[in-house]
């Protein structure tokens, strides 16, 4: 299937590794011009090498910046002032007990996982409306549907973004601008390693035992991959997905047990 992405310009936030990189690779494979972003120059260079190795037709631009800061967002928009696609992504806040979190901890989480994506949407959506094409994807978390107790900061911030998107998506759908959220469950990324290190420490288990038990609990009996997550992202960004908006797609191997 031709996804109709050749020649489209995509900003993919936090795409130097993990799920963001998976999305960038899939979009580049479809011929999109991709703006890669990350805070670490070495990781960003490695990501650029991986994307260029595809030999795809689109251009690759790198922006070393922190997307959770105004300066970082300005740098991204300077590299791609009129993107057709925006993939919002940022590292989640650390796990822990809510009793230990300060107001500053809360503000950092809300800035990174609620305000920063909203700021980028605000900066790009009117241009998408004028051009009659726009695809905005927010990488949130399956915890939006099934909150994880030790990820309270993430639960709160990402659920807030979900509520904001639910209202906005219906306002712009008539302009062929869609906004959807991808809700990853457990994927084999550095973030998941950190979470299981926390779980292992609190439970007194060896890390490998906690990790293997986590994979075994999933109906798929494994963790997801960044590659398959990226393919789902590419479809939602595509010209073929213009009638899908305001949705929350859980990608978790069947881990969420609900009907809806």
N, C-alpha and C positions, 0 to 999 in steps of 0.2 A: 504494500500500500504506500503510495506517495503521500506523505503527510503535509505537503504544501509548505514546507519550511525553508526551502532553498532561497537564499538571499535575504531572509529575515534576520533582524539583529536582535540578539538576546543578551541581556545582562543576567548573569548567574552569580548571585551573592554567595560568599563563603564556598567557593568552588575549587579550592586548592586540594581538597581531599574529601573523602566520605561521600555522603549522598549528593552534595552539591557538585562534586566532580562527576559523579554518575550521570547527573542531569546534563552537565556541560558536554560530556562525551556523546551522549545520545543526540543532543541538539546539533552538535558539530557533524555527526555522522549523517544527519539529514540535510546538510548543506547550509546550516545557519551560520551567520557571523556571530561569534561568541566572545563576550567579554568575561574573562576569568578574573576572579577576585579572591584575595586572601591576605592575611596579615603577615604571614611568614614568607619572606622572599624565596627561601630555598624550596619550600613546599609548593609555592606558586610556580617556580621554574620547572619543578618536576611535573606538575599538572600540565603546564604548557607543552612539555615534551610529549606527554601521553596523548594529548589532544592532537598535536601536529602529526603524530605517528599514524593517525587514521588516514591521512592523505586526503582529507575531505576538501571540498571546493571553497568553503567559507573562510573568512579571515579570523585570526585569533589575536585578541588584544588582552594584555594583562594589566591589572590595576592592583598594586600592593597598597591596601588601605583597610582600615577598620570600618566596616559598614555601619556600625552602631554609633559612629560619630558624624556630626555634620560635615566635617572635612572629608571623611571617607566617602560619604554619599555624594558630595560634590565632585570628587575625583571620578567616581563611576559615571556620573552624568556628563562629565566633561569628555569622557572616552566614548560615550554613546548618548548623545543628547536626545535622540528620538528612537528609543528602542521599540520594537514590535512586541517583544517578550520580556517580562520581568519575572525572575525566579527569586523570591525572597527567602533568605536562609541565614541563620546565625546560630552560633553555638548556644546550647541551652545552659541555663544556670546550674550551679552545682547541686547535688543531692544533699539532703540533711533533714534536721528536725526544725520545724517552724519556730520553735522556742529560741533557737540560736540565731535567727536571722534578724539583722538590724534593718532600720528604715532604708539605709543605703543599699543593702542587699536587695530589698524589694524594688527600689528605684532602678538599679542596674538591670534586673530581670525584666521589668516592664519596658525599659528603654530598648533593650536588645530584641525582645521577642514580641513587643506590641507596637511601640511608637516608631521604631526604625523602619519596619516594613510599611507602616501607614505613611510615613514621610516619603518613601520612595514611590508608593502608589500615587500620592498627591502630586509628586513631581513629574510623573510620566503619563497619567491616565488621560489628561485632556488632549495630548498629542495623539494618543491611540484613538480617541473618539473622533478627532478631526480626520485621521487617515482611514477610519472605518475598519481598523483591525487592531486588536490587542489581546494578549493572553498574559494574565497575571497568575502565577502559582505561588502559594505560600506553603513552605515546608513547615508543618507544625508538629503534631505528635498524636499517636493513637491515644495518648493520655487525655486528649480532649474528650474522648468518648468514654474512656475507662481510666479515671485518674489514678496515678501511682503515688502511694502515700509519701515516699521519700523524695518525690519530685514536685513538691508543692509550689515552688516558685515558677516552675515551667507550667504546671497545671493552670495556674492563675493567669499568667501572661498570655499563653497560647489560646486559652479559652476566650479571653478578651478580644484577641484578634479575630477569632472565628465569628464572634458576635458582630463585630464591625463589618466584616466581609459579607455576612449574610444580608445586611441592609444595602450595602453599596452595590453588590453584584446585580441586584434587580434594577438599579437605577441606570446602569450603563449597557445592559444586555442588548438593547435595540440598536446599538452602534457597532455590533459585532466585536464587543469587548467583553471578555469573560474573565471571571475571577474564581478560582477554585483552590481548595486546600488539599494537599497530600499529607496524610497522617501516617507516618511510618511507625511500625511496631519495632521489633528488635532486628536491626540489621548489623552485620559484622563490620563495625566501624570503630574508630578510636573512642568515640563517645560511649559506645556500648561497653567497651573494655573498662572504661572508668566507672561506669555504673556497676559492673559486676565486681570490680575491685572493692567498691564500697559495700556491696552485698556480702562479699566474702569476709571482709574485715569485721562487719557487724555480727555475722553468724559464726565466725570462727572456723569457717571452711577454707580449705585450699582454693585458690582462684580457679584452677582447672575443674575442680569438682563442681563449684558453683556455676561456672560457664557451661559445662556439659549438661548439668541438670536443667538450666534455663532453656537450652536448645531442645532438650527432650520433652519439655512441657508444651512446646508449641505443636499444634496439630500437624504441621509440616515436618516436624522433628529436625528442624534446622533453623538457623537465622537467615534473614534475607540478605541479598547482595546489593551493593550500590548500583551495579549494572542493570538489574531488573527494575529497580526503583527509577533509574534514569529513563528507561523505556516507557514507563507509565507517564512520567513527566512529559516526555516528548509528545506522546499522544494528546495529552490535555492541552499542550501548547499548539497543537496542529490546526490547520484549516478544517480538518474533519471533525473537530470537536466544538464547533461553534454553537451548538444547541445545549451544551453542558455548562452550567454556570451556578455559582453559589453552593457547590457541592463539597462534601468532605469524604474523600476516598481513603479508606483504611487499607494500608498495605502491611499486613502483619501475619501472613500465612494461616489466617483463620483464628488467630489468638483471641480476638474480640468475640465474646460468646453471644452477643445480642442479635436479634432479628433485624433491627433497623440501625 
